[in-house]
């Protein structure tokens, strides 16, 4: 499957001001059965393995909803990697009379039951970050996950070619129940399958758990040793686990990829432990989700740019971050600051990278 074209952050303006294309809403959309200025919106996140949901997604979504609709209420829950708990949280939100559900599913297939239950009550569902399979929701908002996989893979392969590296690659994927992880996985294969670097082994990491990634990579270090030229890890957590495995084995750390631009990952990039990560400013997707939710409660039909998994979708373009451009990315970031990254332990490395702490 080829990835659809992504859009840039400038499209947010069009999203924020978009109006209904017709008087009929998306199939199954309730359009906000009550007072749209006092609506309830459920914001259901999947886990705490990644710090982003608690630190960025939830507060940014709530802040934008408050700007759009001061009288609206956001009901936030985190499923902590438990699909059954997420279903219970969705059921509870529906019992509280929510007008829209925004869900980042723990399990992209199991979440179809959330869509079915909500649709039976006329409540629209927005898939956020990760798609929902089986039963298409009413809208999907995310960064282009296949493009993320391609970007980190292409970046790593180009670096290995430039340095004349020999050997093969390990591929550390995300959760097998996460369809977004499947897209990242496909993007990585798009990038590395035709390269001269053999894929030595790959692993789907349950629940994106860094500890599981570390354990698997440890086994591959024993198996392949210095044949490992690089590791394509699907996010910063699994990348951090891979790096920890090499350090625990007393082996040199080969170039390792990541995704999410977490503070710890940015520090590893500055220190030379992690080769790249992906900056995908969460503010973009969090605010877009709030704007689409508000359109639904007003009875409008949000505009999409493409269709993915039979769902009207809006996808945003990510940015690869390496040591070469991290100073520029940090200077422009609204998510993490140079001061967050350049703690005393990393002060010298930050100075060498040209990062201005101010």
Secondary structure, DSSP 8 states (H G I E B T S, - for coil): ------B-TTHHHHHHH---SSSS-STT----SS-GGG-EEEEEE--SSSTHIIIIIHHHHHHHHHHH-TT-EEEEEE-TT-HHHHHHHHHHHHHTT-SEEEE--SSTTTTHHHHHHHHHTT-EEEEESS---SS--SEEEEE-HHHHHHHHHHHHHHHHHHHT--SEEEEEE--TT-HHHHHHHHHHHHHHTTSSSEEEEEEE-GGG-HHHHHHHHHHHHHHHGGGEEEEEESSHHHHHHHHHHHHHTT----EE---S--HHHHHHHHHTS---EEE--HHHHHHHHHHHHHHHHTT-----SEEETTEEEEEE--EEE-TTTHHHHHHH-SSS-HHHH--GGGHHHHHHTT----
